[in-house]
Amino acid sequence: MKHGMYTLDDLDVTGKTVLCRVDINSPINPETGKLRDITRIERCVPTISELSEKGARIVLLAHQGGDLEYKNFSTTEPHAEVLAGLLDCPVQFVDDVCGPAARERIRQLKDGEILLLDNVRFMAEEMTLFETKLKLSPQEQAKTIVVRKLAPLADLYVCDAFAAVHRSQPSLVGFEEVLPSAMGRLFEEEVTALSRVKESPEKPCVFVLGGAKVQDAFLIMSSVLQNRACDTVLTCGLVANIMLLAKGVDIGEASRSLVIERGLEEYVEIGKRLLQEFFDYIALPLDVACVDDSRREVAVRDLPVDGLITDIGNETVKAYCKLLREANTIFVNGPAGVFERQESEYGTKSLLEAIAESSAFSVIGGGDSIAALNKYGLEKQFSYVSTAGGGLVRFLSGEELPVIRALKDAANRMSQRGVVKS
């Protein structure tokens, strides 16, 4: 047992049918239907490979795309082909989730074989509105069609979908109610790495918070400052612009309008409260960059500027990199600027390179952060790259997450019944 949950080490999977919930949700090229990035698929390979090598009969459940805005919402069939290539073995696919076709294919599985079911969000019970409107308990979710149809065909449940750890849906929290359950290897890695940052970071501990997902950044910032989990928060990106406004700095009409257009004025007020209480722990930019025909850097004391602020400046980079070099633990969520453009990538590239060169235990998460990391080829120089976005943010904020709660409850029941390996 680890972190109050069972791992694959605790289960005898040989000859057993294992329902394995993974998060292989990937961006899709709308023109070709091909997956544009397979990072999440790659990261779940160790769990699937281990189960197969130990002789389990593996049934993979996964979602693909957003079911509210229908972005990337599609079948998981392309994922089976990618998985087969990564695993170097056949991966079967069935265009069904829990109907007769899926159930028959599960019954036909032999030891070591792998079957990927279609997008679980094709089921109403797995859709976001079902989750947010009904708010079913895990016990109630165990009575949904997905669980009632699939659980009787399985011996064990393994959750490797840490990126969805904050969701409360049948395929994530319902199976734990009726099957012996454990976390997969990726889930175990994520919890271990993020717990190190949240609970016992080696000091000095520095958080770099930027990007455009302001809600996530402020949730993390509020939590780690109140819990004294970090020594310094380096602000950049849109987060820094809001914090400068909170300090009373006129950042210019264009940048101020962007904050208003995105409905983020409330975070200016939150920023004011954070600065009042934690001023010594929050680093704000010394200078910023805006791009017209070319990059132009302006000291914060010389603001406002007419153009949109899209990066931190050279003096800020120097000051931030000094703090990063002195740190023993570093967490990054969000780029320092618009790194997709050459004129405004300097801050993001410089900070990531400084972290990559440091000896600190470094963790990075969030889609944009990982995209930047991949752009500069630095992914192997970070201690841990998290697959999660919202789940990561909520884990670090100290929220009790539905999937972790479900796995812990399952572990307690398993211990009482003596169903784990001796």
Backbone hydrogen bonds in HBPLUS format (Angstrom, degrees):
<---DONOR---> <-ACCEPTOR-->    atom                        ^
c    i                          cat <-CA-CA->   ^        H-A-AA   ^      H-
h    n   atom  resd res      DA  || num        DHA   H-A  angle D-A-AA Bond
n    s   type  num  typ     dist DA aas  dist angle  dist       angle   num
A0002-LYS N   A0005-MET O   2.72 MM   3  5.32 167.6  1.73 160.7 160.9     1
A0005-MET N   A0002-LYS O   2.93 MM   3  5.32 162.8  1.96 115.5 121.2     2
A0183-MET N   A0006-TYR O   2.83 MM 177  6.27 162.1  1.87 159.2 154.8     3
A0010-ASP N   A0007-THR O   2.99 MM   3  5.57 157.6  2.04 115.1 121.8     4
A0011-LEU N   A0008-LEU O   3.25 MM   3  5.39 163.2  2.28 106.6 111.6     5
A0421-LYS N   A0010-ASP O   2.96 MM 411  5.43 174.7  1.96 147.4 149.2     6
A0016-LYS N   A0013-VAL O   2.91 MM   3  5.13 162.4  1.94 133.2 132.4     7
A0015-GLY N   A0055-GLY O   2.84 MM  40  5.58 159.8  1.88 122.2 126.8     8
A0057-ARG N   A0016-LYS O   2.76 MM  41  5.90 169.9  1.77 156.3 155.8     9
A0155-ASP N   A0017-THR O   2.81 MM 138  5.32 172.4  1.81 147.3 150.0    10
A0156-LEU N   A0017-THR O   3.25 MM 139  6.56 158.3  2.30 154.3 155.6    11
A0018-VAL N   A0057-ARG O   2.83 MM  39  5.96 157.7  1.88 146.9 153.9    12
A0059-VAL N   A0018-VAL O   2.90 MM  41  6.06 168.9  1.92 163.5 160.8    13
A0019-LEU N   A0156-LEU O   2.96 MM 137  6.30 164.5  1.99 157.2 153.1    14
A0158-VAL N   A0019-LEU O   2.81 MM 139  6.19 162.3  1.84 159.4 162.9    15
A0020-CYS N   A0059-VAL O   2.80 MM  39  5.95 172.9  1.81 158.2 160.1    16
A0061-LEU N   A0020-CYS O   2.99 MM  41  6.12 160.0  2.03 139.0 141.9    17
A0021-ARG N   A0158-VAL O   2.89 MM 137  6.38 146.1  2.01 159.8 168.9    18
A0160-ASP N   A0021-ARG O   2.78 MM 139  5.87 169.7  1.79 165.5 168.9    19
A0022-VAL N   A0061-LEU O   2.94 MM  39  6.21 160.3  1.98 171.0 175.7    20
A0036-ARG N   A0027-PRO O   2.80 MM   9  5.48 164.4  1.82 139.3 144.6    21
A0029-ASN N   A0034-LYS O   2.81 MM   5  5.47 171.1  1.82 171.6 171.4    22
A0033-GLY N   A0029-ASN O   2.70 MM   4  5.26 152.8  1.77 160.1 166.1    23
A0042-GLU N   A0038-ILE O   2.93 MM   4  6.21 161.5  1.96 159.9 165.2    24
A0043-ARG N   A0039-THR O   3.06 MM   4  6.33 150.1  2.15 148.0 156.2    25
A0044-CYS N   A0041-ILE O   3.27 MM   3  5.53 143.4  2.41 103.1 112.6    26
A0045-VAL N   A0042-GLU O   3.28 MM   3  5.45 158.2  2.33 105.0 111.5    27
A0048-ILE N   A0044-CYS O   3.34 MM   4  6.62 172.1  2.35 156.8 158.7    28
A0049-SER N   A0045-VAL O   2.79 MM   4  5.82 170.7  1.80 166.5 169.5    29
A0050-GLU N   A0046-PRO O   2.97 MM   4  6.00 159.6  2.01 143.8 149.4    30
A0051-LEU N   A0047-THR O   3.02 MM   4  6.23 164.6  2.04 152.2 156.1    31
A0052-SER N   A0048-ILE O   2.97 MM   4  6.16 161.4  2.01 150.8 156.1    32
A0053-GLU N   A0049-SER O   2.88 MM   4  6.05 165.0  1.91 152.8 157.0    33
A0054-LYS N   A0050-GLU O   3.04 MM   4  6.17 141.0  2.20 142.8 152.6    34
A0056-ALA N   A0051-LEU O   2.96 MM   5  5.39 163.4  1.99 157.7 153.9    35
A0055-GLY N   A0052-SER O   2.97 MM   3  5.19 159.0  2.01 108.3 113.9    36
A0112-GLY N   A0056-ALA O   2.71 MM  56  5.08 142.3  1.85 118.0 130.9    37
A0058-ILE N   A0113-GLU O   2.94 MM  55  6.20 154.8  2.01 174.7 168.8    38
A0115-LEU N   A0058-ILE O   2.86 MM  57  6.15 152.2  1.94 153.6 162.8    39
A0060-LEU N   A0115-LEU O   2.72 MM  55  6.03 169.8  1.73 163.6 167.1    40
A0117-LEU N   A0060-LEU O   3.02 MM  57  6.07 178.4  2.02 162.1 162.2    41
A0120-VAL N   A0062-ALA O   2.94 MM  58  5.93 170.7  1.95 147.3 150.0    42
A0066-GLY N   A0071-LYS O   2.95 MM   5  5.31 157.7  2.00 152.7 154.9    43
A0070-TYR N   A0066-GLY O   2.94 MM   4  5.03 118.0  2.33 119.1 133.6    44
A0079-HIS N   A0076-THR O   3.04 MM   3  5.36 131.3  2.28 107.3 120.5    45
A0080-ALA N   A0077-GLU O   3.11 MM   3  5.47 136.6  2.31 107.9 118.5    46
A0082-VAL N   A0078-PRO O   3.29 MM   4  6.63 159.9  2.33 146.9 152.1    47
A0083-LEU N   A0079-HIS O   2.83 MM   4  6.01 166.0  1.85 152.9 157.1    48
A0084-ALA N   A0080-ALA O   2.93 MM   4  6.09 156.5  1.99 145.0 151.4    49
A0085-GLY N   A0081-GLU O   3.18 MM   4  6.45 152.6  2.26 143.4 149.7    50
A0086-LEU N   A0082-VAL O   3.01 MM   4  6.34 156.6  2.06 151.7 158.4    51
A0087-LEU N   A0083-LEU O   2.81 MM   4  5.94 159.4  1.85 157.4 162.8    52
A0088-ASP N   A0084-ALA O   2.82 MM   4  5.55 125.5  2.11 134.0 147.2    53
A0089-CYS N   A0084-ALA O   3.27 MM   5  5.31 144.9  2.40 135.9 144.6    54
A0092-GLN N   A0114-ILE O   2.93 MM  22  6.09 155.6  1.99 157.3 150.8    55
A0116-LEU N   A0092-GLN O   2.81 MM  24  6.05 167.5  1.82 143.7 146.8    56
A0094-VAL N   A0116-LEU O   3.26 MM  22  6.69 149.7  2.36 161.1 162.4    57
A0118-ASP N   A0096-ASP O   3.10 MM  22  5.31 170.9  2.11 133.0 133.0    58
A0103-ARG N   A0099-GLY O   3.02 MM   4  6.23 167.9  2.03 161.4 165.3    59
A0104-GLU N   A0100-PRO O   2.94 MM   4  6.04 156.2  2.00 147.5 153.5    60
A0105-ARG N   A0101-ALA O   3.10 MM   4  6.29 159.0  2.15 146.1 151.7    61
A0106-ILE N   A0102-ALA O   3.00 MM   4  6.24 149.9  2.09 147.7 156.1    62
A0107-ARG N   A0103-ARG O   3.08 MM   4  6.33 156.3  2.14 144.5 150.2    63
A0108-GLN N   A0104-GLU O   3.14 MM   4  6.38 138.2  2.32 141.8 152.6    64
A0109-LEU N   A0106-ILE O   3.22 MM   3  5.43 158.4  2.26 106.8 113.2    65
A0113-GLU N   A0110-LYS O   2.99 MM   3  5.59 164.6  2.02 142.1 144.4    66
A0122-PHE N   A0119-ASN O   2.96 MM   3  5.76 161.2  2.00 124.2 126.8    67
A0123-MET N   A0120-VAL O   2.99 MM   3  5.73 163.5  2.02 117.9 123.1    68
A0126-GLU N   A0123-MET O   3.00 MM   3  5.53 152.7  2.08 115.3 123.4    69
A0127-MET N   A0124-ALA O   3.15 MM   3  5.34 166.0  2.17 110.7 114.4    70
A0131-GLU N   A0127-MET O   3.18 MM   4  6.54 153.7  2.25 149.4 157.0    71
A0131-GLU N   A0128-THR O   3.05 MM   3  5.08 114.4  2.50  95.3 110.9    72
A0132-THR N   A0128-THR O   2.84 MM   4  6.11 169.9  1.85 163.6 164.9    73
A0133-LYS N   A0129-LEU O   2.87 MM   4  5.61 156.2  1.93 144.4 150.1    74
A0134-LEU N   A0130-PHE O   3.24 MM   4  5.78 155.9  2.30 130.0 137.2    75
A0135-LYS N   A0131-GLU O   3.08 MM   4  5.41 145.7  2.20 129.3 139.6    76
A0140-GLU N   A0137-SER O   3.03 MM   3  5.13 119.2  2.41  99.6 114.4    77
A0141-GLN N   A0137-SER O   2.88 MM   4  6.20 151.7  1.96 152.3 161.5    78
A0142-ALA N   A0138-PRO O   2.95 MM   4  6.16 133.6  2.17 141.9 153.1    79
A0143-LYS N   A0140-GLU O   3.06 MM   3  5.42 156.6  2.12 106.5 113.9    80
A0144-THR N   A0141-GLN O   3.17 MM   3  5.26 168.1  2.18 107.8 110.6    81
A0148-ARG N   A0144-THR O   2.93 MM   4  6.08 172.6  1.94 162.4 164.7    82
A0149-LYS N   A0145-ILE O   2.89 MM   4  5.84 155.5  1.95 155.2 159.3    83
A0150-LEU N   A0146-VAL O   3.19 MM   4  6.17 156.1  2.25 140.3 146.7    84
A0151-ALA N   A0147-VAL O   2.90 MM   4  5.42 158.7  1.94 144.3 151.5    85
A0153-LEU N   A0150-LEU O   2.97 MM   3  5.53 149.2  2.07 118.0 127.3    86
A0154-ALA N   A0151-ALA O   3.01 MM   3  5.26 164.1  2.03 115.0 120.1    87
A0157-TYR N   A0180-PRO O   2.93 MM  23  6.19 155.0  1.99 160.9 164.0    88
A0182-ALA N   A0157-TYR O   3.05 MM  25  6.61 142.6  2.20 149.0 160.5    89
A0159-CYS N   A0182-ALA O   2.96 MM  23  6.45 157.0  2.01 155.8 161.9    90
A0184-GLY N   A0159-CYS O   2.84 MM  25  5.64 156.7  1.90 129.4 128.8    91
A0164-ALA N   A0161-ALA O   3.00 MM   3  5.55 155.4  2.07 114.4 122.0    92
A0165-VAL N   A0162-PHE O   2.87 MM   3  4.79 159.6  1.91 119.2 117.0    93
A0167-ARG N   A0164-ALA O   2.98 MM   3  5.50 167.9  1.99 122.0 125.3    94
A0403-VAL N   A0165-VAL O   3.34 MM 238  5.12 166.6  2.36 151.6 149.9    95
A0172-LEU N   A0169-GLN O   2.83 MM   3  5.30 153.5  1.90 119.4 128.4    96
A0173-VAL N   A0169-GLN O   2.86 MM   4  5.96 154.8  1.92 161.6 168.8    97
A0174-GLY N   A0170-PRO O   2.85 MM   4  4.36 142.9  1.99 119.5 127.5    98
A0177-GLU N   A0174-GLY O   3.14 MM   3  5.65 150.5  2.23 111.1 119.1    99
A0178-VAL N   A0175-PHE O   3.04 MM   3  5.51 148.2  2.15 111.5 119.9   100
A0179-LEU N   A0175-PHE O   2.91 MM   4  5.87 137.8  2.10 161.0 173.8   101
A0188-GLU N   A0184-GLY O   2.95 MM   4  6.13 158.1  2.00 148.8 155.5   102
A0189-GLU N   A0185-ARG O   2.89 MM   4  6.12 155.8  1.95 146.3 152.8   103
A0190-GLU N   A0186-LEU O   2.89 MM   4  6.14 165.7  1.91 159.2 162.1   104
A0191-VAL N   A0187-PHE O   3.02 MM   4  6.24 171.6  2.03 155.5 157.3   105
A0192-THR N   A0188-GLU O   3.05 MM   4  6.13 160.4  2.08 146.9 152.7   106
A0193-ALA N   A0189-GLU O   2.92 MM   4  6.08 170.4  1.93 157.6 159.8   107
A0194-LEU N   A0190-GLU O   2.94 MM   4  5.99 170.4  1.95 155.9 159.2   108
A0195-SER N   A0191-VAL O   2.89 MM   4  5.75 145.8  2.01 137.9 147.5   109
A0196-ARG N   A0192-THR O   3.17 MM   4  6.32 146.4  2.29 138.5 146.5   110
A0197-VAL N   A0193-ALA O   3.33 MM   4  6.72 145.9  2.46 138.6 146.8   111
A0198-LYS N   A0194-LEU O   2.88 MM   4  6.09 160.1  1.92 148.6 154.5   112
A0199-GLU N   A0195-SER O   2.72 MM   4  5.47 166.4  1.74 147.8 152.7   113
A0328-ASN N   A0204-PRO O   2.84 MM 124  5.48 169.1  1.85 149.2 152.5   114
A0329-THR N   A0204-PRO O   3.18 MM 125  6.49 147.3  2.29 154.7 153.1   115
A0231-ASP N   A0205-CYS O   2.76 MM  26  5.31 159.7  1.80 143.2 150.2   116
A0232-THR N   A0205-CYS O   3.35 MM  27  6.80 153.1  2.43 153.7 157.0   117
A0206-VAL N   A0329-THR O   2.86 MM 123  6.27 162.2  1.89 159.6 160.3   118
A0331-PHE N   A0206-VAL O   2.98 MM 125  6.48 155.5  2.04 154.6 161.3   119
A0207-PHE N   A0232-THR O   2.94 MM  25  6.36 163.6  1.96 160.3 165.4   120
A0234-LEU N   A0207-PHE O   2.74 MM  27  6.12 163.5  1.76 166.4 171.3   121
A0208-VAL N   A0331-PHE O   2.76 MM 123  6.13 164.9  1.78 165.5 170.8   122
A0333-ASN N   A0208-VAL O   2.96 MM 125  6.31 160.7  2.00 173.2 179.3   123
A0209-LEU N   A0234-LEU O   2.97 MM  25  6.19 159.0  2.02 158.3 165.0   124
A0236-CYS N   A0209-LEU O   3.11 MM  27  6.34 145.6  2.23 150.1 148.3   125
A0210-GLY N   A0333-ASN O   3.03 MM 123  6.36 167.2  2.05 141.0 144.0   126
A0211-GLY N   A0335-PRO O   2.77 MM 124  4.81 133.5  1.99 164.7 151.4   127
A0238-LEU N   A0211-GLY O   3.27 MM  27  5.87 133.8  2.49 123.4 135.6   128
A0214-VAL N   A0212-ALA O   2.90 MM   2  5.49 131.7  2.14 106.4  91.7   129
A0217-ALA N   A0213-LYS O   3.26 MM   4  6.62 164.3  2.29 151.5 155.9   130
A0218-PHE N   A0214-VAL O   2.94 MM   4  6.14 166.2  1.96 163.5 165.6   131
A0219-LEU N   A0215-GLN O   3.07 MM   4  6.18 148.9  2.17 143.2 151.8   132
A0220-ILE N   A0216-ASP O   3.04 MM   4  6.31 162.6  2.07 153.7 157.6   133
A0221-MET N   A0217-ALA O   2.84 MM   4  6.00 168.6  1.85 150.6 154.5   134
A0222-SER N   A0218-PHE O   2.97 MM   4  5.89 168.6  1.99 141.6 145.2   135
A0223-SER N   A0219-LEU O   3.26 MM   4  6.33 160.7  2.30 139.8 145.2   136
A0224-VAL N   A0220-ILE O   2.91 MM   4  6.09 174.9  1.91 171.5 169.7   137
A0225-LEU N   A0221-MET O   3.10 MM   4  6.00 153.9  2.17 146.7 153.5   138
A0226-GLN N   A0222-SER O   3.12 MM   4  6.10 160.4  2.15 141.2 147.0   139
A0227-ASN N   A0223-SER O   2.94 MM   4  6.07 149.8  2.03 149.6 158.3   140
A0229-ALA N   A0224-VAL O   2.82 MM   5  4.84 145.9  1.94 143.7 151.6   141
A0228-ARG N   A0225-LEU O   3.19 MM   3  4.95 154.7  2.25  96.7 104.2   142
A0233-VAL N   A0281-TYR O   2.80 MM  48  6.23 152.9  1.88 160.7 170.0   143
A0283-ALA N   A0233-VAL O   2.80 MM  50  5.97 176.1  1.80 162.3 163.7   144
A0235-THR N   A0283-ALA O   3.11 MM  48  6.09 167.7  2.13 156.4 159.8   145
A0240-ALA N   A0236-CYS O   3.14 MM   4  4.35 151.3  2.22 102.6 107.0   146
A0237-GLY N   A0336-ALA O   3.14 MM  99  4.64 128.4  2.42 125.6 113.6   147
A0240-ALA N   A0237-GLY O   3.11 MM   3  5.46 123.3  2.44 103.7 115.9   148
A0241-ASN N   A0237-GLY O   3.28 MM   4  6.72 155.5  2.34 145.9 152.7   149
A0242-ILE N   A0238-LEU O   3.05 MM   4  6.32 157.4  2.10 149.3 154.2   150
A0243-MET N   A0239-VAL O   2.99 MM   4  6.29 154.5  2.05 145.5 153.1   151
A0244-LEU N   A0240-ALA O   2.81 MM   4  6.05 148.4  1.90 151.2 159.7   152
A0245-LEU N   A0241-ASN O   3.03 MM   4  6.32 154.2  2.10 143.2 150.0   153
A0246-ALA N   A0242-ILE O   2.87 MM   4  6.17 149.7  1.96 143.4 152.8   154
A0247-LYS N   A0243-MET O   3.00 MM   4  6.25 134.0  2.22 135.1 146.5   155
A0247-LYS N   A0244-LEU O   3.11 MM   3  5.01 127.5  2.40  91.9 105.8   156
A0249-VAL N   A0244-LEU O   2.92 MM   5  5.33 162.3  1.95 154.0 148.2   157
A0248-GLY N   A0245-LEU O   2.93 MM   3  5.02 149.6  2.02 101.6 111.5   158
A0256-ARG N   A0252-GLY O   2.97 MM   4  6.01 159.1  2.02 154.7 161.5   159
A0257-SER N   A0253-GLU O   2.83 MM   4  5.84 156.2  1.88 148.3 154.8   160
A0258-LEU N   A0254-ALA O   3.17 MM   4  6.39 146.1  2.29 139.8 148.1   161
A0259-VAL N   A0255-SER O   3.38 MM   4  6.68 152.9  2.46 141.6 147.0   162
A0260-ILE N   A0256-ARG O   3.18 MM   4  6.53 156.5  2.24 147.0 153.2   163
A0261-GLU N   A0257-SER O   2.75 MM   4  5.94 165.5  1.77 156.5 160.5   164
A0262-ARG N   A0258-LEU O   3.13 MM   4  6.23 146.9  2.25 141.7 148.9   165
A0264-LEU N   A0259-VAL O   3.02 MM   5  5.37 168.9  2.03 162.7 161.3   166
A0263-GLY N   A0260-ILE O   2.92 MM   3  5.05 159.1  1.97 108.8 114.1   167
A0267-TYR N   A0264-LEU O   2.99 MM   3  5.63 144.9  2.12 115.3 124.4   168
A0268-VAL N   A0265-GLU O   2.97 MM   3  5.32 144.1  2.10 107.0 117.6   169
A0270-ILE N   A0266-GLU O   3.08 MM   4  6.46 152.8  2.15 141.3 149.4   170
A0271-GLY N   A0267-TYR O   2.78 MM   4  5.83 152.6  1.85 136.0 144.1   171
A0272-LYS N   A0268-VAL O   2.97 MM   4  6.27 144.0  2.11 140.4 149.6   172
A0273-ARG N   A0269-GLU O   3.21 MM   4  6.56 156.8  2.27 146.5 151.1   173
A0274-LEU N   A0270-ILE O   2.98 MM   4  6.30 157.2  2.04 151.0 157.8   174
A0275-LEU N   A0271-GLY O   2.90 MM   4  6.08 158.6  1.95 149.6 155.0   175
A0276-GLN N   A0272-LYS O   3.00 MM   4  6.22 152.1  2.08 144.9 152.5   176
A0277-GLU N   A0273-ARG O   3.16 MM   4  6.37 152.2  2.24 145.3 151.6   177
A0278-PHE N   A0274-LEU O   2.65 MM   4  5.57 157.7  1.70 153.6 161.0   178
A0281-TYR N   A0278-PHE O   2.87 MM   3  5.39 156.2  1.93 119.7 127.7   179
A0282-ILE N   A0279-PHE O   3.39 MM   3  5.54 164.0  2.42 106.5 111.0   180
A0300-VAL N   A0286-LEU O   2.83 MM  14  5.53 176.2  1.84 139.5 138.1   181
A0313-GLY N   A0287-ASP O   2.95 MM  26  4.86 157.0  2.01 120.6 114.2   182
A0288-VAL N   A0298-VAL O   2.88 MM  10  5.48 162.0  1.91 153.3 154.7   183
A0298-VAL N   A0288-VAL O   2.80 MM  10  5.48 161.3  1.83 158.9 165.1   184
A0289-ALA N   A0311-ASP O   2.87 MM  22  5.02 157.2  1.92 138.2 134.2   185
A0310-THR N   A0289-ALA O   2.88 MM  21  6.04 155.2  1.94 155.5 163.4   186
A0290-CYS N   A0296-ARG O   2.95 MM   6  5.47 160.8  1.98 151.9 155.0   187
A0296-ARG N   A0290-CYS O   2.86 MM   6  5.47 151.1  1.95 162.2 171.8   188
A0292-ASP N   A0294-SER O   3.22 MM   2  5.26 157.4  2.27 141.6 136.6   189
A0302-ASP N   A0299-ALA O   2.83 MM   3  5.27 150.4  1.92 111.8 121.6   190
A0303-LEU N   A0300-VAL O   3.13 MM   3  5.28 167.5  2.15 109.3 112.5   191
A0338-VAL N   A0310-THR O   2.97 MM  28  5.71 152.8  2.05 160.1 161.8   192
A0317-VAL N   A0313-GLY O   2.99 MM   4  6.27 158.9  2.04 151.5 158.1   193
A0318-LYS N   A0314-ASN O   2.99 MM   4  6.28 157.9  2.04 149.9 155.2   194
A0319-ALA N   A0315-GLU O   3.06 MM   4  6.30 164.9  2.09 146.9 150.6   195
A0320-TYR N   A0316-THR O   2.82 MM   4  5.98 168.2  1.83 159.8 163.3   196
A0321-CYS N   A0317-VAL O   2.84 MM   4  5.87 163.1  1.87 149.9 155.2   197
A0322-LYS N   A0318-LYS O   3.11 MM   4  6.27 147.6  2.22 142.8 150.7   198
A0323-LEU N   A0319-ALA O   3.34 MM   4  6.68 156.8  2.40 144.1 148.9   199
A0324-LEU N   A0320-TYR O   2.94 MM   4  6.25 151.5  2.02 149.4 158.5   200
A0325-ARG N   A0321-CYS O   2.90 MM   4  6.07 152.1  1.98 146.3 152.8   201
A0326-GLU N   A0322-LYS O   3.29 MM   4  6.50 136.3  2.49 137.6 148.1   202
A0327-ALA N   A0324-LEU O   3.21 MM   3  5.12 151.4  2.30  98.0 106.5   203
A0361-PHE N   A0328-ASN O   2.93 MM  33  6.12 164.5  1.95 140.6 135.7   204
A0330-ILE N   A0361-PHE O   2.91 MM  31  6.22 162.2  1.94 151.1 151.9   205
A0363-VAL N   A0330-ILE O   2.86 MM  33  6.28 158.4  1.90 157.9 164.8   206
A0332-VAL N   A0363-VAL O   2.87 MM  31  6.34 150.7  1.96 153.1 162.5   207
A0365-GLY N   A0332-VAL O   3.08 MM  33  6.47 154.4  2.14 163.2 169.9   208
A0339-PHE N   A0337-GLY O   2.89 MM   2  5.52 123.0  2.22 111.0  94.3   209
A0341-ARG N   A0338-VAL O   3.26 MM   3  6.12 166.6  2.28 121.3 124.6   210
A0344-SER N   A0341-ARG O   3.11 MM   3  5.54 149.4  2.21 109.2 117.9   211
A0349-LYS N   A0345-GLU O   2.93 MM   4  5.97 175.7  1.94 170.0 171.0   212
A0350-SER N   A0346-TYR O   2.92 MM   4  5.91 161.7  1.96 149.0 154.6   213
A0351-LEU N   A0347-GLY O   3.03 MM   4  6.15 168.9  2.04 154.5 157.1   214
A0352-LEU N   A0348-THR O   3.06 MM   4  6.16 168.1  2.07 153.9 157.6   215
A0353-GLU N   A0349-LYS O   2.99 MM   4  6.07 155.8  2.05 145.0 151.9   216
A0354-ALA N   A0350-SER O   2.98 MM   4  6.16 152.8  2.05 144.6 152.0   217
A0355-ILE N   A0351-LEU O   3.00 MM   4  6.27 156.6  2.05 149.6 155.5   218
A0356-ALA N   A0352-LEU O   2.90 MM   4  6.08 158.3  1.95 147.0 153.5   219
A0357-GLU N   A0353-GLU O   3.04 MM   4  6.20 142.8  2.18 141.9 150.7   220
A0358-SER N   A0355-ILE O   3.08 MM   3  5.11 145.9  2.20  99.6 109.9   221
A0384-TYR N   A0362-SER O   2.92 MM  22  6.34 142.4  2.07 161.0 167.2   222
A0364-ILE N   A0384-TYR O   3.09 MM  20  6.62 151.1  2.18 155.0 163.8   223
A0386-SER N   A0364-ILE O   2.86 MM  22  6.11 163.2  1.89 166.9 170.8   224
A0370-ILE N   A0366-GLY O   3.04 MM   4  6.26 162.4  2.07 158.5 163.3   225
A0371-ALA N   A0367-GLY O   2.96 MM   4  6.14 150.4  2.05 143.9 152.8   226
A0372-ALA N   A0368-ASP O   3.00 MM   4  6.23 154.2  2.07 145.5 151.5   227
A0373-LEU N   A0369-SER O   2.91 MM   4  6.18 157.1  1.97 146.2 153.3   228
A0374-ASN N   A0370-ILE O   2.88 MM   4  6.08 159.0  1.92 149.7 154.3   229
A0375-LYS N   A0371-ALA O   2.95 MM   4  6.12 148.1  2.05 139.6 148.9   230
A0376-TYR N   A0372-ALA O   3.15 MM   4  6.45 149.5  2.25 150.6 156.4   231
A0378-LEU N   A0373-LEU O   3.07 MM   5  5.40 168.3  2.08 154.2 153.9   232
A0377-GLY N   A0374-ASN O   3.15 MM   3  4.90 156.5  2.21  97.4 104.6   233
A0381-GLN N   A0378-LEU O   2.94 MM   3  5.38 157.1  1.99 116.6 124.2   234
A0393-VAL N   A0389-GLY O   3.10 MM   4  6.40 164.6  2.12 155.0 158.7   235
A0394-ARG N   A0390-GLY O   3.05 MM   4  6.23 165.3  2.07 150.2 153.8   236
A0395-PHE N   A0391-GLY O   2.88 MM   4  5.99 147.5  1.99 143.6 153.0   237
A0396-LEU N   A0392-LEU O   3.00 MM   4  6.25 167.1  2.02 156.0 158.1   238
A0397-SER N   A0393-VAL O   3.00 MM   4  6.18 134.8  2.21 138.0 151.1   239
A0399-GLU N   A0394-ARG O   3.15 MM   5  5.59 143.3  2.29 167.1 166.7   240
A0398-GLY N   A0395-PHE O   3.14 MM   3  5.43 157.6  2.19 105.6 112.5   241
A0405-ARG N   A0401-LEU O   2.97 MM   4  6.15 165.3  1.99 163.3 168.2   242
A0406-ALA N   A0402-PRO O   2.92 MM   4  6.12 156.2  1.98 147.3 153.9   243
A0407-LEU N   A0403-VAL O   2.94 MM   4  6.17 157.8  1.99 148.2 153.6   244
A0408-LYS N   A0404-ILE O   2.92 MM   4  6.10 154.5  1.99 149.3 156.4   245
A0409-ASP N   A0405-ARG O   2.92 MM   4  6.11 158.9  1.96 149.0 154.9   246
A0410-ALA N   A0406-ALA O   2.94 MM   4  6.12 153.3  2.02 142.2 150.0   247
A0411-ALA N   A0407-LEU O   2.94 MM   4  6.12 149.3  2.03 139.1 147.3   248
A0412-ASN N   A0408-LYS O   3.03 MM   4  6.34 152.7  2.10 147.3 153.8   249
A0413-ARG N   A0409-ASP O   3.08 MM   4  6.40 159.2  2.13 148.2 153.3   250
A0414-MET N   A0410-ALA O   2.84 MM   4  6.06 156.1  1.90 149.8 157.1   251
A0415-SER N   A0411-ALA O   2.93 MM   4  6.09 155.1  1.99 146.8 152.9   252
A0416-GLN N   A0412-ASN O   3.15 MM   4  6.36 155.4  2.21 143.5 149.7   253
A0417-ARG N   A0413-ARG O   3.02 MM   4  6.26 142.4  2.17 142.0 152.4   254
A0418-GLY N   A0414-MET O   2.81 MM   4  5.84 121.5  2.16 142.2 156.7   255
A0419-VAL N   A0414-MET O   3.27 MM   5  5.45 159.3  2.31 139.3 145.3   256
